[in-house]
C-alpha cells in the first residue's frame, strides 16, 4: 500500500506490466481460504482503483479496470480462480468500500466500481457455463468464442480469450483451429499497430493466410 501511495506513476503511467502483475496477484488472494487474506486483498484492490482514479484527476480508472478484467480472464484460463463464493464475498467487500467512501460520493467512482464488479460477475457466469460443458469441447469453444466476440471493442480482452481458446484447441489436438486463433491474435495486434501508424498494412496482411481475417 505504501508503495502504491508513494509511487503511483509506476502503476498508472507508461507500460502496464506492474499494474497487470499486481492485479493478477491480488485477485488470486481474493479467493483465499483465509478471510483475513481476502479482506486485505479486497482493500488493496480498492485502493488500487481509487488511486488510479485520483491519478487521472478523478476522470477514470480505466487502466486498473481493464487489467482487473484481463487478470480475471487469465485466472479462469489458468484454472487458478477457485472458490467462487469466496471471490463473490471479496467483490461484495469492494462494493461496500465504494458505497461508504464519503470523499468519493459526489464523483462517478462508486458507479464505475459497481460496473466493474458487474462485468466480473458476467465473466464468472460464463465460466460457470463453461464448467458445465467442459467435457463437450465444441460447446466449450462456442462459449469462449462468444466471450471473445463480446470484447471485440477491447483488444486486450479479445486477445486473452482467443489465447484461452487456442489452449483448449491444442489440448484437444485441434492444431489447425489453434493456429486460426493465433492468426486472429496476430491480425488484431497488426490492426492495433496500424491504427497507431506503427505498421503499414494492418490486419489485411493476413488475408493471404485466411479469408476469416
mmCIF file of the C-alpha atoms, coordinates in Angstrom:
data_MODEL
# 
_entry.id   MODEL 
# 
loop_
_atom_site.group_PDB 
_atom_site.id 
_atom_site.type_symbol 
_atom_site.label_atom_id 
_atom_site.label_alt_id 
_atom_site.label_comp_id 
_atom_site.label_asym_id 
_atom_site.label_entity_id 
_atom_site.label_seq_id 
_atom_site.pdbx_PDB_ins_code 
_atom_site.Cartn_x 
_atom_site.Cartn_y 
_atom_site.Cartn_z 
_atom_site.occupancy 
_atom_site.B_iso_or_equiv 
_atom_site.pdbx_formal_charge 
_atom_site.auth_seq_id 
_atom_site.auth_comp_id 
_atom_site.auth_asym_id 
_atom_site.auth_atom_id 
_atom_site.pdbx_PDB_model_num 
ATOM 1   C CA . UNK A 1 1   ? 0.000   0.000   0.000   1.00 0.00 ? 1   UNK A CA 1 
ATOM 2   C CA . UNK A 1 2   ? 2.816   2.357   0.888   1.00 0.00 ? 2   UNK A CA 1 
ATOM 3   C CA . UNK A 1 3   ? 4.488   1.578   -2.452  1.00 0.00 ? 3   UNK A CA 1 
ATOM 4   C CA . UNK A 1 4   ? 1.207   2.320   -4.247  1.00 0.00 ? 4   UNK A CA 1 
ATOM 5   C CA . UNK A 1 5   ? 0.744   5.654   -2.483  1.00 0.00 ? 5   UNK A CA 1 
ATOM 6   C CA . UNK A 1 6   ? 4.390   6.755   -2.871  1.00 0.00 ? 6   UNK A CA 1 
ATOM 7   C CA . UNK A 1 7   ? 4.954   5.682   -6.499  1.00 0.00 ? 7   UNK A CA 1 
ATOM 8   C CA . UNK A 1 8   ? 1.610   5.914   -8.332  1.00 0.00 ? 8   UNK A CA 1 
ATOM 9   C CA . UNK A 1 9   ? 3.227   6.684   -11.700 1.00 0.00 ? 9   UNK A CA 1 
ATOM 10  C CA . UNK A 1 10  ? 4.959   3.260   -11.637 1.00 0.00 ? 10  UNK A CA 1 
ATOM 11  C CA . UNK A 1 11  ? 1.490   1.674   -11.780 1.00 0.00 ? 11  UNK A CA 1 
ATOM 12  C CA . UNK A 1 12  ? -0.586  4.203   -13.712 1.00 0.00 ? 12  UNK A CA 1 
ATOM 13  C CA . UNK A 1 13  ? 1.807   5.687   -16.275 1.00 0.00 ? 13  UNK A CA 1 
ATOM 14  C CA . UNK A 1 14  ? 3.798   4.153   -19.120 1.00 0.00 ? 14  UNK A CA 1 
ATOM 15  C CA . UNK A 1 15  ? 3.814   0.365   -19.542 1.00 0.00 ? 15  UNK A CA 1 
ATOM 16  C CA . UNK A 1 16  ? 1.067   -1.652  -17.891 1.00 0.00 ? 16  UNK A CA 1 
ATOM 17  C CA . UNK A 1 17  ? 3.267   -4.549  -16.660 1.00 0.00 ? 17  UNK A CA 1 
ATOM 18  C CA . UNK A 1 18  ? 3.398   -3.505  -12.982 1.00 0.00 ? 18  UNK A CA 1 
ATOM 19  C CA . UNK A 1 19  ? -0.334  -2.815  -12.756 1.00 0.00 ? 19  UNK A CA 1 
ATOM 20  C CA . UNK A 1 20  ? -1.171  -6.043  -14.619 1.00 0.00 ? 20  UNK A CA 1 
ATOM 21  C CA . UNK A 1 21  ? 1.061   -8.218  -12.402 1.00 0.00 ? 21  UNK A CA 1 
ATOM 22  C CA . UNK A 1 22  ? -0.282  -6.632  -9.208  1.00 0.00 ? 22  UNK A CA 1 
ATOM 23  C CA . UNK A 1 23  ? -3.938  -7.100  -10.269 1.00 0.00 ? 23  UNK A CA 1 
ATOM 24  C CA . UNK A 1 24  ? -3.278  -10.770 -11.072 1.00 0.00 ? 24  UNK A CA 1 
ATOM 25  C CA . UNK A 1 25  ? -1.641  -11.485 -7.706  1.00 0.00 ? 25  UNK A CA 1 
ATOM 26  C CA . UNK A 1 26  ? -4.224  -9.545  -5.656  1.00 0.00 ? 26  UNK A CA 1 
ATOM 27  C CA . UNK A 1 27  ? -7.104  -11.337 -7.387  1.00 0.00 ? 27  UNK A CA 1 
ATOM 28  C CA . UNK A 1 28  ? -5.527  -14.711 -6.539  1.00 0.00 ? 28  UNK A CA 1 
ATOM 29  C CA . UNK A 1 29  ? -5.547  -13.621 -2.880  1.00 0.00 ? 29  UNK A CA 1 
ATOM 30  C CA . UNK A 1 30  ? -9.249  -12.621 -3.188  1.00 0.00 ? 30  UNK A CA 1 
ATOM 31  C CA . UNK A 1 31  ? -10.106 -16.356 -3.342  1.00 0.00 ? 31  UNK A CA 1 
ATOM 32  C CA . UNK A 1 32  ? -8.011  -17.313 -0.320  1.00 0.00 ? 32  UNK A CA 1 
ATOM 33  C CA . UNK A 1 33  ? -9.483  -19.695 2.280   1.00 0.00 ? 33  UNK A CA 1 
ATOM 34  C CA . UNK A 1 34  ? -8.375  -17.196 4.947   1.00 0.00 ? 34  UNK A CA 1 
ATOM 35  C CA . UNK A 1 35  ? -10.924 -14.430 5.492   1.00 0.00 ? 35  UNK A CA 1 
ATOM 36  C CA . UNK A 1 36  ? -8.191  -12.077 6.743   1.00 0.00 ? 36  UNK A CA 1 
ATOM 37  C CA . UNK A 1 37  ? -6.215  -12.506 3.492   1.00 0.00 ? 37  UNK A CA 1 
ATOM 38  C CA . UNK A 1 38  ? -9.373  -11.927 1.409   1.00 0.00 ? 38  UNK A CA 1 
ATOM 39  C CA . UNK A 1 39  ? -10.173 -8.757  3.374   1.00 0.00 ? 39  UNK A CA 1 
ATOM 40  C CA . UNK A 1 40  ? -6.651  -7.365  2.941   1.00 0.00 ? 40  UNK A CA 1 
ATOM 41  C CA . UNK A 1 41  ? -6.629  -8.233  -0.783  1.00 0.00 ? 41  UNK A CA 1 
ATOM 42  C CA . UNK A 1 42  ? -10.037 -6.593  -1.326  1.00 0.00 ? 42  UNK A CA 1 
ATOM 43  C CA . UNK A 1 43  ? -8.877  -3.443  0.487   1.00 0.00 ? 43  UNK A CA 1 
ATOM 44  C CA . UNK A 1 44  ? -5.687  -3.317  -1.597  1.00 0.00 ? 44  UNK A CA 1 
ATOM 45  C CA . UNK A 1 45  ? -7.615  -3.807  -4.854  1.00 0.00 ? 45  UNK A CA 1 
ATOM 46  C CA . UNK A 1 46  ? -9.993  -1.000  -3.868  1.00 0.00 ? 46  UNK A CA 1 
ATOM 47  C CA . UNK A 1 47  ? -7.022  1.247   -3.031  1.00 0.00 ? 47  UNK A CA 1 
ATOM 48  C CA . UNK A 1 48  ? -5.502  0.466   -6.436  1.00 0.00 ? 48  UNK A CA 1 
ATOM 49  C CA . UNK A 1 49  ? -8.713  1.550   -8.213  1.00 0.00 ? 49  UNK A CA 1 
ATOM 50  C CA . UNK A 1 50  ? -9.133  4.633   -6.031  1.00 0.00 ? 50  UNK A CA 1 
ATOM 51  C CA . UNK A 1 51  ? -5.529  5.786   -6.509  1.00 0.00 ? 51  UNK A CA 1 
ATOM 52  C CA . UNK A 1 52  ? -5.824  5.278   -10.268 1.00 0.00 ? 52  UNK A CA 1 
ATOM 53  C CA . UNK A 1 53  ? -8.964  7.460   -10.210 1.00 0.00 ? 53  UNK A CA 1 
ATOM 54  C CA . UNK A 1 54  ? -7.151  10.170  -8.228  1.00 0.00 ? 54  UNK A CA 1 
ATOM 55  C CA . UNK A 1 55  ? -4.110  9.892   -10.539 1.00 0.00 ? 55  UNK A CA 1 
ATOM 56  C CA . UNK A 1 56  ? -6.274  10.769  -13.581 1.00 0.00 ? 56  UNK A CA 1 
ATOM 57  C CA . UNK A 1 57  ? -7.611  13.815  -11.688 1.00 0.00 ? 57  UNK A CA 1 
ATOM 58  C CA . UNK A 1 58  ? -10.863 11.975  -10.921 1.00 0.00 ? 58  UNK A CA 1 
ATOM 59  C CA . UNK A 1 59  ? -11.730 11.224  -14.541 1.00 0.00 ? 59  UNK A CA 1 
ATOM 60  C CA . UNK A 1 60  ? -11.449 7.430   -14.734 1.00 0.00 ? 60  UNK A CA 1 
ATOM 61  C CA . UNK A 1 61  ? -9.622  4.324   -13.505 1.00 0.00 ? 61  UNK A CA 1 
ATOM 62  C CA . UNK A 1 62  ? -9.693  2.662   -16.932 1.00 0.00 ? 62  UNK A CA 1 
ATOM 63  C CA . UNK A 1 63  ? -6.209  1.136   -16.667 1.00 0.00 ? 63  UNK A CA 1 
ATOM 64  C CA . UNK A 1 64  ? -6.954  -0.731  -13.448 1.00 0.00 ? 64  UNK A CA 1 
ATOM 65  C CA . UNK A 1 65  ? -10.479 -1.618  -14.651 1.00 0.00 ? 65  UNK A CA 1 
ATOM 66  C CA . UNK A 1 66  ? -9.073  -3.218  -17.795 1.00 0.00 ? 66  UNK A CA 1 
ATOM 67  C CA . UNK A 1 67  ? -6.206  -5.025  -16.036 1.00 0.00 ? 67  UNK A CA 1 
ATOM 68  C CA . UNK A 1 68  ? -8.579  -6.496  -13.434 1.00 0.00 ? 68  UNK A CA 1 
ATOM 69  C CA . UNK A 1 69  ? -10.882 -7.924  -16.147 1.00 0.00 ? 69  UNK A CA 1 
ATOM 70  C CA . UNK A 1 70  ? -7.851  -9.279  -18.037 1.00 0.00 ? 70  UNK A CA 1 
ATOM 71  C CA . UNK A 1 71  ? -6.487  -10.820 -14.814 1.00 0.00 ? 71  UNK A CA 1 
ATOM 72  C CA . UNK A 1 72  ? -9.874  -12.456 -14.075 1.00 0.00 ? 72  UNK A CA 1 
ATOM 73  C CA . UNK A 1 73  ? -9.937  -13.884 -17.612 1.00 0.00 ? 73  UNK A CA 1 
ATOM 74  C CA . UNK A 1 74  ? -6.340  -15.153 -17.264 1.00 0.00 ? 74  UNK A CA 1 
ATOM 75  C CA . UNK A 1 75  ? -7.004  -16.704 -13.859 1.00 0.00 ? 75  UNK A CA 1 
ATOM 76  C CA . UNK A 1 76  ? -10.014 -18.535 -15.320 1.00 0.00 ? 76  UNK A CA 1 
ATOM 77  C CA . UNK A 1 77  ? -7.945  -19.729 -18.283 1.00 0.00 ? 77  UNK A CA 1 
ATOM 78  C CA . UNK A 1 78  ? -5.167  -20.879 -15.887 1.00 0.00 ? 78  UNK A CA 1 
ATOM 79  C CA . UNK A 1 79  ? -7.787  -22.578 -13.670 1.00 0.00 ? 79  UNK A CA 1 
ATOM 80  C CA . UNK A 1 80  ? -6.426  -20.526 -10.783 1.00 0.00 ? 80  UNK A CA 1 
ATOM 81  C CA . UNK A 1 81  ? -9.739  -18.864 -9.887  1.00 0.00 ? 81  UNK A CA 1 
ATOM 82  C CA . UNK A 1 82  ? -11.208 -21.387 -7.474  1.00 0.00 ? 82  UNK A CA 1 
ATOM 83  C CA . UNK A 1 83  ? -13.543 -20.744 -4.558  1.00 0.00 ? 83  UNK A CA 1 
ATOM 84  C CA . UNK A 1 84  ? -16.335 -18.927 -6.415  1.00 0.00 ? 84  UNK A CA 1 
ATOM 85  C CA . UNK A 1 85  ? -18.311 -17.889 -3.317  1.00 0.00 ? 85  UNK A CA 1 
ATOM 86  C CA . UNK A 1 86  ? -15.153 -16.596 -1.626  1.00 0.00 ? 86  UNK A CA 1 
ATOM 87  C CA . UNK A 1 87  ? -14.428 -14.452 -4.684  1.00 0.00 ? 87  UNK A CA 1 
ATOM 88  C CA . UNK A 1 88  ? -18.027 -13.158 -4.643  1.00 0.00 ? 88  UNK A CA 1 
ATOM 89  C CA . UNK A 1 89  ? -17.506 -12.163 -0.976  1.00 0.00 ? 89  UNK A CA 1 
ATOM 90  C CA . UNK A 1 90  ? -14.427 -10.162 -1.998  1.00 0.00 ? 90  UNK A CA 1 
ATOM 91  C CA . UNK A 1 91  ? -16.425 -8.361  -4.712  1.00 0.00 ? 91  UNK A CA 1 
ATOM 92  C CA . UNK A 1 92  ? -19.050 -7.505  -2.100  1.00 0.00 ? 92  UNK A CA 1 
ATOM 93  C CA . UNK A 1 93  ? -16.373 -6.044  0.215   1.00 0.00 ? 93  UNK A CA 1 
ATOM 94  C CA . UNK A 1 94  ? -15.093 -3.860  -2.667  1.00 0.00 ? 94  UNK A CA 1 
ATOM 95  C CA . UNK A 1 95  ? -18.639 -2.628  -3.408  1.00 0.00 ? 95  UNK A CA 1 
ATOM 96  C CA . UNK A 1 96  ? -19.159 -1.815  0.274   1.00 0.00 ? 96  UNK A CA 1 
ATOM 97  C CA . UNK A 1 97  ? -15.929 0.214   0.288   1.00 0.00 ? 97  UNK A CA 1 
ATOM 98  C CA . UNK A 1 98  ? -17.189 2.194   -2.728  1.00 0.00 ? 98  UNK A CA 1 
ATOM 99  C CA . UNK A 1 99  ? -20.591 2.855   -1.113  1.00 0.00 ? 99  UNK A CA 1 
ATOM 100 C CA . UNK A 1 100 ? -19.151 4.037   2.210   1.00 0.00 ? 100 UNK A CA 1 
ATOM 101 C CA . UNK A 1 101 ? -16.289 6.159   0.797   1.00 0.00 ? 101 UNK A CA 1 
ATOM 102 C CA . UNK A 1 102 ? -17.570 9.673   1.606   1.00 0.00 ? 102 UNK A CA 1 
ATOM 103 C CA . UNK A 1 103 ? -14.951 11.737  -0.313  1.00 0.00 ? 103 UNK A CA 1 
ATOM 104 C CA . UNK A 1 104 ? -15.935 9.787   -3.474  1.00 0.00 ? 104 UNK A CA 1 
ATOM 105 C CA . UNK A 1 105 ? -19.712 10.132  -3.044  1.00 0.00 ? 105 UNK A CA 1 
ATOM 106 C CA . UNK A 1 106 ? -20.089 13.092  -5.445  1.00 0.00 ? 106 UNK A CA 1 
ATOM 107 C CA . UNK A 1 107 ? -17.920 11.515  -8.177  1.00 0.00 ? 107 UNK A CA 1 
ATOM 108 C CA . UNK A 1 108 ? -18.554 8.842   -10.832 1.00 0.00 ? 108 UNK A CA 1 
ATOM 109 C CA . UNK A 1 109 ? -16.229 6.475   -8.946  1.00 0.00 ? 109 UNK A CA 1 
ATOM 110 C CA . UNK A 1 110 ? -18.798 4.394   -6.957  1.00 0.00 ? 110 UNK A CA 1 
ATOM 111 C CA . UNK A 1 111 ? -20.892 3.659   -10.074 1.00 0.00 ? 111 UNK A CA 1 
ATOM 112 C CA . UNK A 1 112 ? -17.736 2.757   -12.055 1.00 0.00 ? 112 UNK A CA 1 
ATOM 113 C CA . UNK A 1 113 ? -16.735 0.297   -9.300  1.00 0.00 ? 113 UNK A CA 1 
ATOM 114 C CA . UNK A 1 114 ? -20.237 -1.240  -9.467  1.00 0.00 ? 114 UNK A CA 1 
ATOM 115 C CA . UNK A 1 115 ? -19.941 -1.518  -13.249 1.00 0.00 ? 115 UNK A CA 1 
ATOM 116 C CA . UNK A 1 116 ? -16.595 -3.310  -12.886 1.00 0.00 ? 116 UNK A CA 1 
ATOM 117 C CA . UNK A 1 117 ? -17.882 -5.848  -10.344 1.00 0.00 ? 117 UNK A CA 1 
ATOM 118 C CA . UNK A 1 118 ? -20.923 -6.453  -12.580 1.00 0.00 ? 118 UNK A CA 1 
ATOM 119 C CA . UNK A 1 119 ? -18.643 -7.179  -15.557 1.00 0.00 ? 119 UNK A CA 1 
ATOM 120 C CA . UNK A 1 120 ? -16.573 -9.579  -13.453 1.00 0.00 ? 120 UNK A CA 1 
ATOM 121 C CA . UNK A 1 121 ? -19.753 -11.442 -12.426 1.00 0.00 ? 121 UNK A CA 1 
ATOM 122 C CA . UNK A 1 122 ? -20.748 -11.737 -16.119 1.00 0.00 ? 122 UNK A CA 1 
ATOM 123 C CA . UNK A 1 123 ? -17.382 -13.348 -16.894 1.00 0.00 ? 123 UNK A CA 1 
ATOM 124 C CA . UNK A 1 124 ? -17.774 -15.676 -13.880 1.00 0.00 ? 124 UNK A CA 1 
ATOM 125 C CA . UNK A 1 125 ? -21.281 -16.726 -15.000 1.00 0.00 ? 125 UNK A CA 1 
ATOM 126 C CA . UNK A 1 126 ? -19.943 -17.538 -18.465 1.00 0.00 ? 126 UNK A CA 1 
ATOM 127 C CA . UNK A 1 127 ? -17.200 -19.550 -16.783 1.00 0.00 ? 127 UNK A CA 1 
ATOM 128 C CA . UNK A 1 128 ? -19.744 -21.496 -14.724 1.00 0.00 ? 128 UNK A CA 1 
ATOM 129 C CA . UNK A 1 129 ? -21.441 -22.426 -18.016 1.00 0.00 ? 129 UNK A CA 1 
ATOM 130 C CA . UNK A 1 130 ? -18.049 -23.471 -19.387 1.00 0.00 ? 130 UNK A CA 1 
ATOM 131 C CA . UNK A 1 131 ? -17.538 -25.802 -16.418 1.00 0.00 ? 131 UNK A CA 1 
ATOM 132 C CA . UNK A 1 132 ? -20.871 -27.473 -17.208 1.00 0.00 ? 132 UNK A CA 1 
ATOM 133 C CA . UNK A 1 133 ? -19.694 -28.151 -20.758 1.00 0.00 ? 133 UNK A CA 1 
ATOM 134 C CA . UNK A 1 134 ? -16.025 -28.925 -20.064 1.00 0.00 ? 134 UNK A CA 1 
ATOM 135 C CA . UNK A 1 135 ? -16.426 -32.447 -21.493 1.00 0.00 ? 135 UNK A CA 1 
ATOM 136 C CA . UNK A 1 136 ? -18.070 -31.060 -24.637 1.00 0.00 ? 136 UNK A CA 1 
ATOM 137 C CA . UNK A 1 137 ? -15.183 -29.321 -26.490 1.00 0.00 ? 137 UNK A CA 1 
ATOM 138 C CA . UNK A 1 138 ? -17.401 -27.819 -29.225 1.00 0.00 ? 138 UNK A CA 1 
ATOM 139 C CA . UNK A 1 139 ? -19.808 -26.208 -26.729 1.00 0.00 ? 139 UNK A CA 1 
ATOM 140 C CA . UNK A 1 140 ? -16.903 -25.029 -24.570 1.00 0.00 ? 140 UNK A CA 1 
ATOM 141 C CA . UNK A 1 141 ? -15.197 -23.358 -27.529 1.00 0.00 ? 141 UNK A CA 1 
ATOM 142 C CA . UNK A 1 142 ? -18.525 -21.824 -28.579 1.00 0.00 ? 142 UNK A CA 1 
ATOM 143 C CA . UNK A 1 143 ? -18.900 -20.181 -25.155 1.00 0.00 ? 143 UNK A CA 1 
ATOM 144 C CA . UNK A 1 144 ? -15.304 -18.906 -25.292 1.00 0.00 ? 144 UNK A CA 1 
ATOM 145 C CA . UNK A 1 145 ? -15.890 -17.585 -28.800 1.00 0.00 ? 145 UNK A CA 1 
ATOM 146 C CA . UNK A 1 146 ? -18.969 -15.629 -27.693 1.00 0.00 ? 146 UNK A CA 1 
ATOM 147 C CA . UNK A 1 147 ? -16.931 -14.129 -24.825 1.00 0.00 ? 147 UNK A CA 1 
ATOM 148 C CA . UNK A 1 148 ? -14.139 -13.150 -27.252 1.00 0.00 ? 148 UNK A CA 1 
ATOM 149 C CA . UNK A 1 149 ? -16.761 -11.564 -29.542 1.00 0.00 ? 149 UNK A CA 1 
ATOM 150 C CA . UNK A 1 150 ? -18.360 -9.625  -26.682 1.00 0.00 ? 150 UNK A CA 1 
ATOM 151 C CA . UNK A 1 151 ? -14.965 -7.969  -26.104 1.00 0.00 ? 151 UNK A CA 1 
ATOM 152 C CA . UNK A 1 152 ? -14.452 -7.002  -29.761 1.00 0.00 ? 152 UNK A CA 1 
ATOM 153 C CA . UNK A 1 153 ? -14.084 -3.347  -28.721 1.00 0.00 ? 153 UNK A CA 1 
ATOM 154 C CA . UNK A 1 154 ? -11.373 -4.186  -26.151 1.00 0.00 ? 154 UNK A CA 1 
ATOM 155 C CA . UNK A 1 155 ? -8.363  -5.693  -27.980 1.00 0.00 ? 155 UNK A CA 1 
ATOM 156 C CA . UNK A 1 156 ? -6.546  -6.824  -24.813 1.00 0.00 ? 156 UNK A CA 1 
ATOM 157 C CA . UNK A 1 157 ? -9.529  -8.842  -23.599 1.00 0.00 ? 157 UNK A CA 1 
ATOM 158 C CA . UNK A 1 158 ? -10.313 -10.254 -27.034 1.00 0.00 ? 158 UNK A CA 1 
ATOM 159 C CA . UNK A 1 159 ? -6.673  -11.425 -27.207 1.00 0.00 ? 159 UNK A CA 1 
ATOM 160 C CA . UNK A 1 160 ? -6.919  -13.017 -23.741 1.00 0.00 ? 160 UNK A CA 1 
ATOM 161 C CA . UNK A 1 161 ? -9.942  -15.115 -24.744 1.00 0.00 ? 161 UNK A CA 1 
ATOM 162 C CA . UNK A 1 162 ? -8.505  -16.033 -28.149 1.00 0.00 ? 162 UNK A CA 1 
ATOM 163 C CA . UNK A 1 163 ? -5.351  -17.251 -26.348 1.00 0.00 ? 163 UNK A CA 1 
ATOM 164 C CA . UNK A 1 164 ? -7.537  -19.273 -23.990 1.00 0.00 ? 164 UNK A CA 1 
ATOM 165 C CA . UNK A 1 165 ? -9.435  -20.801 -26.946 1.00 0.00 ? 165 UNK A CA 1 
ATOM 166 C CA . UNK A 1 166 ? -6.127  -21.733 -28.600 1.00 0.00 ? 166 UNK A CA 1 
ATOM 167 C CA . UNK A 1 167 ? -5.008  -23.568 -25.426 1.00 0.00 ? 167 UNK A CA 1 
ATOM 168 C CA . UNK A 1 168 ? -8.183  -25.693 -25.445 1.00 0.00 ? 168 UNK A CA 1 
ATOM 169 C CA . UNK A 1 169 ? -7.758  -26.477 -29.152 1.00 0.00 ? 169 UNK A CA 1 
ATOM 170 C CA . UNK A 1 170 ? -4.135  -27.580 -28.576 1.00 0.00 ? 170 UNK A CA 1 
ATOM 171 C CA . UNK A 1 171 ? -5.246  -29.732 -25.622 1.00 0.00 ? 171 UNK A CA 1 
ATOM 172 C CA . UNK A 1 172 ? -7.832  -31.424 -27.872 1.00 0.00 ? 172 UNK A CA 1 
ATOM 173 C CA . UNK A 1 173 ? -5.280  -31.917 -30.662 1.00 0.00 ? 173 UNK A CA 1 
ATOM 174 C CA . UNK A 1 174 ? -7.138  -29.448 -32.950 1.00 0.00 ? 174 UNK A CA 1 
ATOM 175 C CA . UNK A 1 175 ? -3.991  -27.717 -34.196 1.00 0.00 ? 175 UNK A CA 1 
ATOM 176 C CA . UNK A 1 176 ? -5.430  -26.006 -37.288 1.00 0.00 ? 176 UNK A CA 1 
ATOM 177 C CA . UNK A 1 177 ? -8.149  -24.390 -35.097 1.00 0.00 ? 177 UNK A CA 1 
ATOM 178 C CA . UNK A 1 178 ? -5.482  -23.309 -32.572 1.00 0.00 ? 178 UNK A CA 1 
ATOM 179 C CA . UNK A 1 179 ? -3.450  -21.817 -35.441 1.00 0.00 ? 179 UNK A CA 1 
ATOM 180 C CA . UNK A 1 180 ? -6.562  -19.890 -36.581 1.00 0.00 ? 180 UNK A CA 1 
ATOM 181 C CA . UNK A 1 181 ? -6.881  -18.384 -33.070 1.00 0.00 ? 181 UNK A CA 1 
ATOM 182 C CA . UNK A 1 182 ? -3.231  -17.298 -33.130 1.00 0.00 ? 182 UNK A CA 1 
ATOM 183 C CA . UNK A 1 183 ? -3.589  -15.812 -36.639 1.00 0.00 ? 183 UNK A CA 1 
ATOM 184 C CA . UNK A 1 184 ? -6.532  -13.774 -35.320 1.00 0.00 ? 184 UNK A CA 1 
ATOM 185 C CA . UNK A 1 185 ? -4.424  -12.592 -32.362 1.00 0.00 ? 185 UNK A CA 1 
ATOM 186 C CA . UNK A 1 186 ? -1.612  -11.561 -34.752 1.00 0.00 ? 186 UNK A CA 1 
ATOM 187 C CA . UNK A 1 187 ? -4.103  -9.742  -37.019 1.00 0.00 ? 187 UNK A CA 1 
ATOM 188 C CA . UNK A 1 188 ? -5.612  -7.979  -34.007 1.00 0.00 ? 188 UNK A CA 1 
ATOM 189 C CA . UNK A 1 189 ? -2.176  -6.738  -32.910 1.00 0.00 ? 189 UNK A CA 1 
ATOM 190 C CA . UNK A 1 190 ? -1.329  -5.740  -36.518 1.00 0.00 ? 190 UNK A CA 1 
ATOM 191 C CA . UNK A 1 191 ? -4.540  -3.719  -36.831 1.00 0.00 ? 191 UNK A CA 1 
ATOM 192 C CA . UNK A 1 192 ? -3.891  -2.025  -33.484 1.00 0.00 ? 192 UNK A CA 1 
ATOM 193 C CA . UNK A 1 193 ? -0.352  -1.067  -34.617 1.00 0.00 ? 193 UNK A CA 1 
ATOM 194 C CA . UNK A 1 194 ? -1.728  0.096   -37.989 1.00 0.00 ? 194 UNK A CA 1 
ATOM 195 C CA . UNK A 1 195 ? -4.144  2.475   -36.251 1.00 0.00 ? 195 UNK A CA 1 
ATOM 196 C CA . UNK A 1 196 ? -1.233  3.841   -34.228 1.00 0.00 ? 196 UNK A CA 1 
ATOM 197 C CA . UNK A 1 197 ? 0.645   4.303   -37.541 1.00 0.00 ? 197 UNK A CA 1 
ATOM 198 C CA . UNK A 1 198 ? 3.346   1.838   -36.487 1.00 0.00 ? 198 UNK A CA 1 
ATOM 199 C CA . UNK A 1 199 ? 2.589   -0.846  -39.094 1.00 0.00 ? 199 UNK A CA 1 
ATOM 200 C CA . UNK A 1 200 ? 1.700   -0.155  -42.724 1.00 0.00 ? 200 UNK A CA 1 
ATOM 201 C CA . UNK A 1 201 ? -0.795  -2.870  -43.700 1.00 0.00 ? 201 UNK A CA 1 
ATOM 202 C CA . UNK A 1 202 ? -2.777  -3.801  -40.571 1.00 0.00 ? 202 UNK A CA 1 
ATOM 203 C CA . UNK A 1 203 ? -4.895  -6.971  -40.453 1.00 0.00 ? 203 UNK A CA 1 
ATOM 204 C CA . UNK A 1 204 ? -5.096  -7.065  -44.282 1.00 0.00 ? 204 UNK A CA 1 
ATOM 205 C CA . UNK A 1 205 ? -1.535  -8.518  -44.229 1.00 0.00 ? 205 UNK A CA 1 
ATOM 206 C CA . UNK A 1 206 ? -3.086  -11.795 -43.010 1.00 0.00 ? 206 UNK A CA 1 
ATOM 207 C CA . UNK A 1 207 ? -5.729  -12.171 -45.747 1.00 0.00 ? 207 UNK A CA 1 
ATOM 208 C CA . UNK A 1 208 ? -3.429  -14.453 -47.734 1.00 0.00 ? 208 UNK A CA 1 
ATOM 209 C CA . UNK A 1 209 ? -3.433  -16.931 -44.835 1.00 0.00 ? 209 UNK A CA 1 
ATOM 210 C CA . UNK A 1 210 ? -7.215  -16.998 -44.296 1.00 0.00 ? 210 UNK A CA 1 
ATOM 211 C CA . UNK A 1 211 ? -10.311 -15.141 -45.573 1.00 0.00 ? 211 UNK A CA 1 
ATOM 212 C CA . UNK A 1 212 ? -11.634 -15.285 -41.958 1.00 0.00 ? 212 UNK A CA 1 
ATOM 213 C CA . UNK A 1 213 ? -9.447  -12.298 -41.099 1.00 0.00 ? 213 UNK A CA 1 
# 
